[in-house]
Amino acid sequence: MFRRPLEFLNSLPAYGDLVEIRLGPQRAWMVCHPELVHRMLRDTRTFDKGGPQYERLRVLMGDGVVTCPHAQHRRQRRLLQPTFRPARVAAQTEVMAEEAESLCRDWRSGQRVDVSAATLGLTTRLISRLLWSDSLSPAAADEVRHCLAAIVRGLFVRTVVPVDALFRLPTPANRRYRRAVERVRELIDAAVAERRRGAPRDDLLGLLLAAAEAEDGGVPVGDREVHDQLVSLLLTGSESPSMCLASAFSLLARHPEAERRLHAEVDTVLAGRLPDVDDLPRLVYTRSVLTETLRHSPPGWLFTRVTTRDTELAGRPLPRGTTVLYSPYLLHHDPASFPEPERFLPERWLEGETATGPHGALIPFAAGSRKCIGDLFSLAEMTVALATVAGRWRLRHPAGRVVPPRPGATLGPRSLTMICTARADPPGGTVPHAGALAPGSPTAASGPETTRRDGDNGVHHA
């Protein structure tokens, strides 16, 4: 599981619908059939968020909406839901387009772009603006991005090797992880303190602070919950969509026919302008590219649950306290659900496939009452970003074999460098102008590169 996790996951369905595995010294069960996964996700009282993954995440995120147990979830989701309603997401489309255009405005043809850093910077800025408007300075947002990189490197190994003593050792990786966690907490606290001193704002932080001051007899929202919600939504709302976007650019560079169809759609629908909310339903192939990326390379690729009572699954008794896992990657790569699962085929979502695939096998945002609260926001920002960049630029891998990324807390390329080329005849007749270099990129494309890794989660340093 630790050394070759994706290959290991793909081998499991041959052993049955529910397979026993080991997480370090612990016994656990992997659910391999989509119908059983949906049964588990619908019964959140019995299969609660827990196990090694959520034990680690709660140290980082507390009991926010992402990690809280079943008993707390309904109240928290109702509190936060107004921020993520379709009308509120639609109102953010213009901001999404402005930020996406800013992302690539200063690229120049032949430049090497740190795509992983660029997409994470974009999604961090967008989720920050949704959570607390402009209470986070550009420098603080950039610092959050660097902290996230260190945090996600450490989370995966803490999940699959759940031995606390290893992570108390003063190793460089452990120190980096602890410093990053502490710094994110400090930045969040500073943003909250600044807001308390200023005027109320119509954002999620404003909603939380108003709930904290309300006297309606309900469960009070304390300072710790305000902090936990912001940390939870910041980390999940920046990391996962950035991984999906980076994966999409990488996959498109290796599949020129899909890239050609994407460019043709973007040119037809947008004709050189930035996308707005009315364009989103018309960007059908763009959305299919993202759906196929989420199938092929789901950022959230492995999750744990823990049973709260004695139960059974697939005819097997599971005592209370049993760790149960499911993997979107496993389900998305099962040929019983998706023929030729290793192929990147956006067209499969244009040919009558249901929105969730056969047996509901496509679950990049989970399912049931604990489905990702920000799924609509993430899909909108990714659609806008992909269409905006693709309308102006073509991204290519440097010479050399592209090695698939090794999974971390999420799945996706963490150090993806690509060479950008302005579209030959960009719609509107203007070529994006030259300017400052993208984050971490050298002055120009240099000579051929030998074999390299399309992402590095740093797990082997832990």
TITIMAR-80740 format. One line per field, with one value per residue (C-alpha): residue number from 1; y, x, z. Coordinates in Angstrom, 2 decimals, decimal comma, padded with zeros to 5 digits. Layout:
N
i (NUM_...)
yy (Y_...)
xx (X_...)
zz (Z_...)
# end
This chain:
462
i (1_2_3_4_5_6_7_8_9_10_11_12_13_14_15_16_17_18_19_20_21_22_23_24_25_26_27_28_29_30_31_32_33_34_35_36_37_38_39_40_41_42_43_44_45_46_47_48_49_50_51_52_53_54_55_56_57_58_59_60_61_62_63_64_65_66_67_68_69_70_71_72_73_74_75_76_77_78_79_80_81_82_83_84_85_86_87_88_89_90_91_92_93_94_95_96_97_98_99_100_101_102_103_104_105_106_107_108_109_110_111_112_113_114_115_116_117_118_119_120_121_122_123_124_125_126_127_128_129_130_131_132_133_134_135_136_137_138_139_140_141_142_143_144_145_146_147_148_149_150_151_152_153_154_155_156_157_158_159_160_161_162_163_164_165_166_167_168_169_170_171_172_173_174_175_176_177_178_179_180_181_182_183_184_185_186_187_188_189_190_191_192_193_194_195_196_197_198_199_200_201_202_203_204_205_206_207_208_209_210_211_212_213_214_215_216_217_218_219_220_221_222_223_224_225_226_227_228_229_230_231_232_233_234_235_236_237_238_239_240_241_242_243_244_245_246_247_248_249_250_251_252_253_254_255_256_257_258_259_260_261_262_263_264_265_266_267_268_269_270_271_272_273_274_275_276_277_278_279_280_281_282_283_284_285_286_287_288_289_290_291_292_293_294_295_296_297_298_299_300_301_302_303_304_305_306_307_308_309_310_311_312_313_314_315_316_317_318_319_320_321_322_323_324_325_326_327_328_329_330_331_332_333_334_335_336_337_338_339_340_341_342_343_344_345_346_347_348_349_350_351_352_353_354_355_356_357_358_359_360_361_362_363_364_365_366_367_368_369_370_371_372_373_374_375_376_377_378_379_380_381_382_383_384_385_386_387_388_389_390_391_392_393_394_395_396_397_398_399_400_401_402_403_404_405_406_407_408_409_410_411_412_413_414_415_416_417_418_419_420_421_422_423_424_425_426_427_428_429_430_431_432_433_434_435_436_437_438_439_440_441_442_443_444_445_446_447_448_449_450_451_452_453_454_455_456_457_458_459_460_461_462)
yy (000,00_002,44_001,61_001,29_002,40_002,80_-000,57_-002,12_-000,62_-001,80_-005,35_-005,57_-006,07_-009,47_-010,63_-009,63_-006,73_-006,32_-007,09_-007,16_-005,07_-003,75_-000,14_-000,53_-002,74_-002,21_-004,46_-002,69_-003,44_-001,95_-001,67_-002,46_-002,30_001,04_-000,09_-001,11_002,21_004,09_001,99_002,91_006,61_006,81_005,29_007,95_006,94_003,50_004,39_007,64_009,71_008,22_005,91_006,90_009,48_011,54_011,17_012,96_015,48_016,43_017,36_019,80_020,88_020,29_019,40_021,51_020,41_018,26_016,17_016,43_013,28_012,52_014,01_017,49_017,48_018,43_021,63_022,65_022,02_024,02_026,89_026,97_025,98_029,52_030,36_027,43_027,73_027,90_031,60_032,51_030,39_032,01_035,44_034,44_033,63_037,06_036,91_033,41_034,64_037,69_035,56_032,95_035,63_037,12_033,68_033,53_037,22_037,50_034,21_034,38_031,84_029,39_030,07_027,22_027,55_025,93_024,75_023,15_026,39_028,46_026,39_026,17_029,93_030,43_028,14_029,50_033,05_032,04_030,09_032,87_035,45_033,25_032,65_036,08_038,45_040,24_039,71_037,63_039,69_038,46_037,68_035,69_033,82_032,88_031,72_029,56_027,96_027,01_025,67_023,54_021,87_020,83_019,69_017,42_015,77_014,65_013,62_010,52_008,79_009,60_007,81_004,63_004,28_005,19_004,97_008,21_007,69_008,01_011,48_012,78_012,28_015,54_014,68_017,48_016,28_016,23_019,69_021,07_019,58_020,99_024,44_024,53_023,53_026,15_028,87_028,19_028,46_031,77_033,20_032,18_033,67_036,92_037,13_036,58_039,18_041,73_041,13_041,57_045,00_046,00_046,25_043,19_041,54_039,29_036,20_032,97_034,53_037,18_034,45_032,60_035,72_036,69_033,20_033,52_036,71_035,45_034,72_032,39_029,59_027,25_025,64_028,53_029,02_029,56_030,92_027,40_026,43_029,60_028,69_025,02_025,81_028,26_025,91_022,98_024,86_026,67_023,49_021,33_024,18_025,01_021,68_019,44_021,77_022,79_019,13_018,53_021,51_020,54_016,97_018,26_020,34_017,41_014,97_017,36_017,77_014,00_013,78_016,31_015,35_016,12_019,37_020,26_019,70_021,76_024,67_024,51_024,70_027,53_029,52_029,04_029,76_032,55_034,13_035,58_037,02_035,81_033,29_034,42_032,50_032,13_030,41_027,57_025,38_025,85_024,67_021,04_019,54_021,63_020,10_016,63_017,14_017,97_015,08_012,67_014,14_013,60_010,01_009,34_011,21_011,97_014,33_012,67_009,11_007,33_007,79_006,03_005,44_003,71_001,68_003,05_-000,20_-003,87_-004,18_-006,13_-005,30_-007,67_-010,42_-009,99_-008,99_-005,83_-005,16_-001,68_000,29_-001,40_000,79_000,68_002,35_003,26_004,63_006,75_005,86_002,14_002,61_004,92_002,46_-000,69_-001,88_-003,33_000,26_002,12_000,22_001,03_002,87_004,01_005,89_009,57_009,82_012,95_011,65_008,96_011,72_012,87_009,47_009,08_008,09_009,01_011,83_009,37_006,50_002,93_001,85_005,38_004,54_008,15_009,75_012,45_014,50_011,54_010,98_011,08_013,70_014,19_014,93_017,80_021,04_022,97_020,70_023,31_026,00_023,73_022,67_026,28_027,59_024,72_025,19_028,92_028,46_025,73_027,65_030,90_029,38_027,12_030,11_031,76_029,16_025,67_023,85_021,20_018,85_019,36_016,60_013,35_010,72_011,94_009,77_009,66_011,38_009,32_009,85_011,89_013,13_013,99_012,70_015,01_016,56_018,61_019,86_020,00_022,23_022,83_025,02_027,49_028,59_031,31_030,01_030,67_032,81_033,62_034,70_038,46_038,93_039,73_037,63_037,71_040,03_039,08_039,95_038,53_034,86_032,36_031,14_029,25_029,22_029,90_032,62_030,50_026,97_025,27_022,10_018,62_017,12_013,53_011,39_013,41_013,05_014,74_015,43_014,57_014,29_013,99_010,97_009,12_011,88_011,45)
xx (000,00_002,78_005,27_002,99_-000,44_-002,22_-001,09_-002,05_-005,54_-006,10_-005,24_-007,88_-011,19_-009,92_-010,14_-013,77_-016,07_-014,67_-010,98_-008,93_-005,75_-003,22_-002,49_000,78_-000,08_-003,83_-006,34_-008,76_-011,21_-011,29_-014,68_-014,25_-017,77_-019,50_-022,89_-021,37_-019,51_-022,78_-024,44_-021,64_-021,71_-025,49_-025,29_-023,20_-024,40_-022,81_-019,87_-018,71_-015,71_-012,83_-009,86_-006,20_-006,90_-009,38_-007,46_-004,59_-006,83_-008,53_-005,17_-004,87_-008,48_-010,17_-013,85_-014,82_-017,41_-014,89_-013,79_-016,47_-018,31_-021,85_-023,50_-022,13_-022,34_-025,94_-025,82_-022,49_-023,52_-026,73_-024,71_-022,26_-024,53_-025,67_-022,13_-022,13_-025,63_-025,79_-026,71_-023,72_-021,39_-022,72_-022,00_-018,33_-017,86_-016,54_-013,95_-012,95_-012,39_-010,39_-008,12_-007,67_-006,74_-004,31_-002,75_-001,48_-001,36_002,41_003,41_005,46_006,00_008,79_008,67_008,76_005,83_005,52_001,97_001,53_002,43_000,32_-002,85_-002,45_-001,94_-005,11_-007,32_-005,91_-006,80_-010,30_-011,23_-009,71_-011,94_-014,97_-014,11_-012,99_-012,99_-009,65_-008,72_-005,72_-002,96_-001,26_001,87_-000,13_-001,96_001,39_002,63_-000,47_000,33_003,82_002,47_-000,09_002,65_004,44_001,23_-000,03_003,39_003,09_-000,55_-000,39_002,40_000,65_-002,43_-000,89_001,69_-000,42_002,40_002,47_005,95_007,48_006,07_007,28_010,89_012,74_013,32_013,45_010,17_008,38_009,68_008,55_005,11_004,68_005,93_003,52_000,54_001,39_001,85_-001,50_-003,19_-001,46_-002,50_-006,12_-006,19_-004,71_-007,41_-010,16_-008,69_-008,47_-012,08_-013,29_-011,67_-013,26_-016,67_-018,90_-018,54_-020,83_-018,62_-018,26_-016,22_-018,91_-021,54_-019,60_-018,98_-022,66_-023,61_-021,14_-022,87_-026,44_-028,55_-031,15_-030,85_-029,08_-025,67_-023,22_-020,47_-017,27_-013,90_-012,53_-015,29_-014,76_-011,08_-011,72_-014,21_-011,85_-008,86_-010,91_-012,38_-009,17_-007,11_-009,64_-010,90_-007,44_-005,62_-008,08_-009,10_-005,49_-004,49_-007,32_-006,35_-002,67_-003,62_-005,90_-003,13_-000,73_-003,22_-004,20_-000,56_-000,37_-003,67_-003,55_-006,93_-008,66_-006,72_-007,77_-011,45_-011,13_-009,55_-012,22_-015,01_-013,41_-012,79_-016,40_-018,11_-015,91_-014,41_-011,54_-013,41_-013,42_-016,13_-019,15_-021,87_-023,99_-021,11_-020,71_-023,56_-022,20_-018,67_-019,76_-016,46_-014,53_-016,63_-016,13_-012,35_-012,63_-015,01_-012,63_-009,69_-011,59_-012,20_-008,68_-006,78_-009,14_-007,43_-009,28_-008,22_-008,44_-010,73_-011,36_-014,44_-014,91_-017,90_-019,77_-021,61_-021,48_-022,68_-022,17_-021,10_-021,02_-022,17_-019,15_-019,59_-017,74_-017,34_-017,67_-014,45_-013,52_-011,62_-013,19_-011,69_-012,91_-010,97_-012,41_-009,27_-010,02_-013,65_-012,75_-010,16_-012,23_-012,81_-016,14_-017,37_-015,13_-013,72_-010,08_-009,79_-006,19_-007,14_-008,00_-011,28_-013,37_-015,70_-016,99_-019,01_-020,52_-021,88_-024,82_-022,88_-024,78_-023,44_-022,02_-021,10_-022,40_-023,46_-022,66_-018,95_-017,85_-017,55_-014,84_-016,80_-018,07_-021,84_-024,69_-025,15_-021,38_-020,82_-018,35_-020,10_-018,04_-018,48_-020,37_-017,82_-014,90_-016,44_-017,20_-013,72_-012,03_-014,23_-013,55_-009,81_-009,39_-011,37_-009,50_-006,03_-006,87_-008,23_-004,82_-002,12_-000,99_001,06_003,65_005,80_009,56_011,45_011,71_009,36_006,62_006,51_003,05_002,88_003,13_000,05_000,21_-002,69_-004,13_-003,36_-001,88_001,37_003,12_006,10_004,74_006,77_005,46_006,42_003,77_003,18_000,74_-002,06_-001,09_-004,13_-005,68_-009,33_-009,66_-006,37_-004,06_-001,22_-000,78_002,10_005,42_006,18_007,34_008,10_005,72_006,48_009,73_010,44_013,80_014,26_013,49_013,05_016,41_017,63_016,08_015,31_015,85_013,37_011,64_008,78_005,47_004,94_006,57_004,75_007,88_006,51_009,82_011,47_009,14)
zz (000,00_000,87_-001,89_-004,95_-003,77_-007,10_-008,45_-005,13_-005,28_-008,84_-007,81_-005,08_-006,99_-008,15_-004,51_-003,97_-003,15_000,40_000,90_004,08_004,02_006,53_007,45_009,29_012,25_011,85_010,12_007,77_004,96_001,46_-000,26_-003,96_-005,41_-006,08_-004,82_-001,49_-001,31_-001,78_000,90_003,28_002,38_002,85_006,34_008,05_011,51_011,17_008,93_010,46_009,45_011,37_011,12_010,65_007,94_009,91_013,14_011,38_009,69_012,96_014,44_011,55_010,92_014,24_013,99_010,99_008,46_006,58_009,55_012,23_013,39_012,25_015,34_014,54_010,77_010,03_012,10_010,61_007,03_007,44_008,86_005,94_003,05_002,06_000,91_-001,53_-003,01_-006,82_-006,88_-004,70_-006,82_-010,00_-008,52_-008,17_-011,88_-012,80_-010,01_-011,15_-014,70_-013,56_-011,39_-014,14_-016,67_-014,17_-013,72_-017,32_-018,25_-017,92_-019,51_-022,71_-025,46_-024,69_-020,96_-018,48_-016,11_-012,71_-013,38_-009,96_-008,18_-010,57_-010,13_-006,35_-006,20_-008,25_-006,16_-002,90_-003,96_-005,07_-001,94_000,19_-001,48_-000,89_002,76_003,87_000,88_000,92_004,57_003,45_001,82_-001,38_000,64_003,19_000,42_-001,11_002,28_002,67_-000,68_000,49_003,79_001,97_-000,03_003,16_004,86_002,10_001,85_005,44_005,62_003,41_005,29_008,58_007,23_005,85_008,66_011,71_014,27_016,25_017,66_014,16_013,73_017,08_015,99_015,20_011,51_008,91_007,35_010,71_011,57_008,21_008,70_012,22_011,19_008,24_010,40_013,02_010,40_008,71_012,10_012,77_009,40_009,92_013,41_012,07_009,37_011,95_014,30_011,49_010,53_014,11_014,11_010,78_009,18_008,58_005,15_003,14_003,06_004,98_007,78_008,16_008,33_011,05_013,12_012,88_014,08_016,95_018,10_017,63_020,67_019,19_021,73_019,30_019,64_020,01_017,42_019,36_018,30_017,90_015,47_013,45_013,19_012,37_009,59_007,94_008,09_006,77_003,83_002,98_002,77_000,94_-001,25_-002,57_-002,75_-004,61_-007,48_-008,04_-008,38_-010,85_-013,00_-013,05_-013,98_-016,75_-018,34_-018,12_-019,67_-022,45_-023,44_-023,93_-025,82_-028,69_-030,17_-026,86_-026,65_-030,22_-029,41_-026,24_-028,12_-030,83_-028,25_-026,29_-029,49_-030,63_-027,31_-025,97_-029,12_-027,14_-024,18_-020,59_-019,65_-017,68_-015,89_-019,05_-020,84_-018,36_-019,72_-023,25_-022,39_-022,71_-023,85_-021,34_-018,56_-020,08_-019,93_-016,23_-015,53_-017,24_-015,31_-012,06_-013,14_-014,36_-011,63_-008,72_-006,24_-003,36_-004,03_-000,65_002,37_005,67_007,78_011,14_012,26_015,27_015,99_015,05_011,47_008,26_004,73_001,75_004,11_006,38_010,05_011,03_014,76_016,17_015,66_012,37_009,88_006,41_003,35_-000,09_-003,03_-005,85_-007,81_-007,46_-008,52_-011,40_-012,75_-012,56_-016,16_-015,04_-014,72_-017,17_-020,17_-020,91_-017,61_-018,16_-021,34_-021,08_-023,01_-022,38_-025,10_-022,78_-021,05_-024,35_-025,31_-023,00_-019,89_-016,75_-014,61_-012,09_-014,40_-014,16_-010,65_-009,46_-009,78_-010,37_-006,94_-007,01_-004,46_-002,37_-002,03_000,44_003,13_003,37_-000,28_-000,68_000,26_-002,31_-005,36_-007,42_-006,58_-007,51_-010,83_-011,72_-010,91_-012,76_-015,83_-015,92_-015,36_-017,97_-020,60_-019,88_-020,14_-023,10_-025,02_-024,86_-024,36_-025,27_-022,61_-023,47_-021,42_-021,70_-023,49_-021,55_-020,27_-017,96_-014,84_-013,22_-009,82_-006,67_-004,50_-001,34_000,75_-002,66_-006,14_-008,73_-009,98_-007,29_-009,29_-012,82_-015,12_-018,64_-021,58_-022,68_-026,27_-027,26_-029,50_-033,14_-033,90_-030,55_-030,75_-030,66_-032,54_-029,60_-028,30_-024,50_-023,71_-022,21_-018,63_-015,34_-015,08_-013,52_-010,00_-009,83_-013,58_-015,17_-017,76_-020,81_-022,04_-022,04_-023,68_-023,61_-020,29_-019,29_-017,41_-014,72_-012,32_-013,07_-009,38_-006,11_-002,83_-000,71_001,18_000,87_002,94_005,92)
# end
